[in-house]
Amino acid sequence: MRKQALWIGIAVVLLSLLFAGSSVLAQEKIKIGVSIPAATHGWTGGVNYWADVTAKRLMATYPNLEVIVVTASSAAEQVNDLEDLVAIHQIDALVILPFESDPLTGPVEFVKEQGIFVTVVDRGLAKEGIEDVYVAGNNAALGRVSAEYIAERLGGKGKIVILRGIPTVIDNERFDAFMEVIEKTDIEVLDWAYAYWNRDDGFEVMQDFLVRFPQIDAVWAQDDDIALGVIEAVMQSGRQDELFIVGGAGMKEMIARVMQGDSLVPVDVLYPPGMIATAMEVTALKFVSDAPVLGRYILDAPLVTPENAAEYYFPDSPF
């Protein structure tokens, strides 16, 4: 009896320790830091929206998960945010959309050296191999899909103008893929200029094009923020019946125009700010499941038409 009682006592102690250990584990938080640019224009406003929505959903789904979202108005501010995420919040993983590639490469590499899981979104780092996961839209496909639509719509001939974004690798990928298609046609590119993914710059550049070129059959605006400025310039000139505009990204105002059959904006090409949500979900899977997640996730760039536009319309998003 004494031996039996002794074993029962040992079992009770072991079970108590086991449950105590489980309780401690249950209280431990996996911390994911999300560092993104502030909402300086429409697309980054969409990134902020999707980051906040996804953080709330992940924490509601996984109680042991804490997601800390921080925004930066400059590369220097983002570097400071990374220091705080590591030193103060002691994060286990970082999801970052770099404000700029070069200034953030060293700081992100330092984060990685601390044993922190790193996911990079959209704007790649200047050095390869730092991140565990990379998530981005397909920039080359955005250019190619835009060019294929314009070429088909114009029957392979006509005159067009191009408004580019910012001088970056991303812009080059889009422009080069676009031109590769156009150069196989009889379409003449009258001119191109940078519009810095900005509505005001888009307006000014398009005003100049409209003054200089009496015939413009199509405009590749590349970006929906730029396209809004282009639309304003075209409407003021009264030439809205002479041409059409192809933007890109999936801004809700542009998707709504496509849904309504607007002849000035017949289509759009997707480059979703919601890719930050994909990055956060994939990163969370690393810690809440045994699913393999390492690698590159390149999202598609589908053509948005009146037939499928409703699938890409998110009225609650600021973008």
C-alpha positions, 0 to 999 in steps of 0.5 A, spaced: 500 500 500 505 504 501 509 503 495 502 504 491 501 510 495 508 513 493 507 511 486 500 515 486 504 521 489 509 521 484 504 521 479 500 527 482 507 531 482 509 529 475 502 531 472 502 537 476 509 539 473 506 537 466 500 542 467 504 547 470 509 547 464 503 547 459 500 553 462 507 557 462 507 555 454 500 557 453 502 564 456 508 565 451 507 569 445 510 568 439 511 576 436 511 578 429 513 585 427 510 588 421 514 594 418 511 598 413 511 605 410 506 610 412 500 611 407 504 616 403 499 615 397 494 610 395 497 604 394 501 604 401 494 606 404 491 599 402 498 596 405 496 599 411 489 597 411 490 590 409 496 589 415 491 592 420 485 587 418 490 581 418 493 583 424 487 583 428 484 576 424 491 573 426 491 574 433 483 572 434 485 566 430 491 564 434 491 567 441 498 565 442 500 570 436 502 577 437 502 582 431 505 589 432 504 593 426 509 599 425 509 604 420 515 609 417 515 615 413 522 615 411 527 609 411 531 612 417 525 612 421 524 605 419 531 603 421 529 605 428 522 601 428 526 595 427 531 597 432 525 597 437 522 591 434 528 587 436 530 590 443 524 592 446 518 587 443 523 582 442 520 579 436 520 572 433 519 574 426 519 580 422 515 582 416 517 588 412 516 592 406 522 596 405 521 604 404 527 603 400 532 597 398 539 600 400 538 603 406 534 597 409 538 591 407 544 592 412 539 593 418 534 587 416 540 583 415 542 585 422 535 582 424 536 576 421 543 575 425 539 575 431 535 568 429 529 572 427 525 569 421 524 574 416 519 575 410 520 581 405 515 584 401 515 587 394 521 591 394 527 586 395 533 588 399 540 590 395 543 583 397 540 576 396 539 571 401 537 575 407 530 573 407 526 566 409 520 568 405 519 573 399 512 575 397 511 580 391 506 582 385 509 580 378 511 586 376 514 583 369 507 580 368 503 587 370 507 590 364 506 584 359 499 584 361 498 591 360 501 591 353 498 585 350 491 588 352 493 595 349 496 591 342 490 587 341 485 593 343 489 598 337 489 592 332 497 592 333 498 599 331 497 606 333 500 612 338 501 611 345 504 615 351 507 612 357 507 614 364 512 611 369 513 610 376 519 611 380 526 610 377 527 603 381 528 595 379 520 594 380 519 600 374 524 597 370 521 590 370 514 593 368 517 597 363 521 592 359 516 587 359 511 592 356 516 594 351 518 587 349 511 586 347 510 593 344 516 592 340 513 586 336 507 591 333 507 597 329 505 601 335 509 608 336 511 610 343 510 618 342 514 619 349 514 616 356 516 620 363 516 618 370 510 620 374 512 618 381 506 614 382 503 620 384 496 623 382 499 630 381 505 628 377 500 624 373 496 630 371 502 634 369 505 629 365 499 628 361 498 635 360 504 636 357 503 630 352 496 632 351 499 639 348 505 636 344 501 630 341 495 631 337 493 624 336 494 619 342 490 613 342 492 610 348 495 611 355 499 606 359 499 609 366 502 603 369 499 605 376 492 607 379 494 613 383 498 616 376 491 614 372 487 618 376 491 624 374 491 622 367 484 622 367 483 629 370 488 632 365 484 628 359 477 630 361 480 637 362 482 637 355 476 634 352 479 628 349 476 623 353 473 620 347 479 619 343 483 615 347 483 610 353 487 609 359 490 602 362 492 603 370 495 598 375 494 596 382 487 595 383 484 601 386 477 601 388 475 607 384 478 604 378 475 597 379 469 601 380 470 604 373 471 598 370 465 595 373 461 600 370 463 599 363 467 606 363 470 607 356 476 611 358 478 606 363 476 599 360 480 595 364 485 595 370 491 590 372 492 587 379 498 589 383 494 588 390 496 592 396 493 585 400 500 582 398 502 584 405 496 580 408 499 574 404 506 575 407 503 575 414 499 569 413 505 565 411 509 568 416 504 566 421 504 559 419 511 558 420 509 558 428 502 555 428 503 549 423 508 544 421 507 547 414 513 548 410 513 556 408 520 558 406 521 560 399 518 566 394 511 567 393 510 571 386 502 573 386 499 574 379 497 580 375 490 578 372 487 583 367 481 586 371 475 586 366 467 588 367 466 580 367 471 579 373 472 586 376 467 584 382 472 579 385 477 585 386 472 590 389 473 592 396 469 598 398 472 598 405 479 599 403 482 606 402 485 604 396 
